[in-house]
Structures are given as C-alpha cells and as structure tokens.
C-alpha cells in the first residue's frame, strides 16, 4: 500500500476558498520557502520531501536524530503500520535556522469498513505563523466546513486547509465537518437501504431525510502553541505524568419521552433532563476508561454504569423501573506497542422494559508515549453522546466529542451514523 500527498499542489489548488494562490506565494516569499512538498505513505515507511533555501538539514523523529545532510528528502524505514509519527525538520543556512514540524502516519494494513475516519491519514504541517492540514480523500464528500476554536472560518472543496493567520503563542483546535450519503459509505450499503432511510426521514416528524440518509463526519485536531512545537527537540520527555481518564456518557436531554407504541401501558419514560455535563449523574450509560502510561507496561481499565429506566402511565404516574445490562459494554483488544497503547470499547445497551433499538457505539483510542492522543468513534445519532478527557489529578475535563440527539428513530437501522476522530499535536 503506497499513498502520496503532494502538499504544495493541494495548497495551490484550493486557494480560492481560503487564500488566493498569489497571496500564498507572496506569504512564502516574504517569510521562507521552507515548506513540506509531498509525503509518501507506506505501511512500514514514510518518505518526506520538502522545499528549502538550501543549506544543511537535520530531521528528528521525536528526540532522535534520523537524518542530516543537504538533501531535501528523507525516508524513514522499519515503521509500524497505521501509526502516527511526528518529525522536526531543521534548515540551517548562513543567515538563519528555520524549523518545521510534521505529524503524519504510516498506511494501515487494513481499513475499518464501518468507520472510514479511524484509519484516515491526517497530516499536519507547522512553520512559524502557518498551519496546514491535509487528510485523505473521502468518497462522496464534495465540501468540508472548517471551524477554528469553535468559529466558522471557511468551506473547502479539497481535502486540505491552510491557515496563515495564526499566532505563535496560542493553541488552536480545528474541526472539519462534512456529510455524505450512505450509498457512498464504506459499508457498501445498497441503494434500497439508502432509499429506505430517506423514506424513514420523510415519515418522521422530528427528523429529516438528510439526517437519516446522510452520515455526519467530524475530524478534530488540537494543536499546541506553535512556539513550543517549533523546537529542535522535545525537551519535555515522557508527557504523561499521571494516568488519564476518558469518560464516555450517553443521555436523554428531555425530561419526558413518549412511548411510540400506543398499545403499551407505559406511555412515557423519564429522561435525564439535562444538557452536556461531564460530571452529571443523570445518564443512560457511562464508561470510564483509565489509561496509565506512567508504567513500564501501560495499563487500561474500564469502569461501567447503566442508569435506571423508569416508565409512567398516560397521567405520568410511575409504573415500573428496570436497569439494562452492562454486559455489552466491553474493553477489547488492548495492545501495548513500542511507542503507544491501543484499545477498543464496544457498547450496546437496550431498554430493559420494552423492545427497542439499543444504544450502540464503538471507539478506538491510541495513547502515545510522546503525548499524542488519537481517538476515533462511531455511534447512532441518538441519544446525546459526550466524551471527555482529563488527567486523574486534574479538576476539569477537556471536551473531546459532543453530539446531539437527532431523534430516537436514529438508533434504528438503516439510518446513518455519526463518525468522528480526535487527535492532538502538542
């Protein structure tokens, strides 16, 4: 498997949406011509090509010097498939020293057919005052919407984004959103199922055809301060000083939910009556995953809870309650590799009082010893989903993913899912 991204060509191709090609060339000519050109991705090798003023170059993978010389390319061999690597390239000329940071990944051995984002190669290139994001082409998507620190900054037709209005002393969170029809998904869904999902959206009052027949995709990249990133070496050493806690909660935001089955004696169910809140004790399900990267052999532990389901009659008088089983909230496939730990969480919890679709989601997370975190998930577009992260010694949670309920019928098949990916470069 061999993939190559031509980074500068992509940048020029989409300039009409973000900055003009002339502006891009002027910016580079005034600052530095030092910039990544292309990257070749294989399962066990990465080849970096870059432009520069000439002189002497040094390439570091993490803190390790892996290349020095006058060539403007470097191949890194014997790498692990589907793994994120971060490189620092230093250009030394007679007049100055320029530094560039590149985070990218090797090609995976195979792709997750359910969640195309899980194995998607995402490349981030940083030089002083500029950030470039590139991601592999996704079939069925014609436009991406880009947010920076929660603010809409543009829409792009290509699979890249260039931001040259960044401050070197600030952190940035970029979110890339898109939708694609189920018929284009990696699940190879049939045209009949696609039309059925559209019909479901047409018949339901609280959903739309676009919700039921179009997957929602979201890619989030959290980038630390540029002036900290643009150092020749990472002087912080091991990043995880304490264990980390990942919290995944599902909940119903409404106070009351009407039972769609008119023949049932349980006319209403009690919801959780809240909004997004990492600490709330009102929920349908909760999974807390503790990841301890401070040990020689990293450890992953799962703690799980299921909230009670309460049913009421047509007068909203209490009838009965039950608690769903947590047997299908499972920690799977924990792998401790040389430089990172990978684990998966599978989740399926049903209403214990009536026959109804289960709350389903799957998550895969990678925690790297150098501090990089990479998490990919897929879930029904109901109920509310929220994912947070913090050190076990921290008092506040960082938001990783939040998704609103699009209607409980979105828990059934063949409605579209939401796919998401979160990763860091800090």
Beta strands, then each sheet from edge to edge (+ up, - down):
strand 1: 2-6
strand 2: 35-42
strand 3: 46-51
strand 4: 56-61
strand 5: 64-69
strand 6: 73-76
strand 7: 84-92
strand 8: 97-105
strand 9: 122-127
strand 10: 130-135
strand 11: 144-148
strand 12: 151-156
strand 13: 160-163
strand 14: 172-181
strand 15: 214-223
strand 16: 244-251
strand 17: 256-258
strand 18: 268-270
strand 19: 285-292
strand 20: 299-306
strand 21: 308-312
strand 22: 318-323
strand 23: 329-336
strand 24: 340-349
strand 25: 359-368
strand 26: 373-380
strand 27: 384-391
strand 28: 398-403
strand 29: 417-425
sheet 1: 1+ 2- 3+ 6-
sheet 2: 5+ 4- 7+ 8- 9+ 10- 13+
sheet 3: 12+ 11- 14+ 15- 29- 26+ 25- 24+ 23-
sheet 4: 20+ 19- 16+ 27- 28+
sheet 5: 17+ 18- 21+ 22-
end
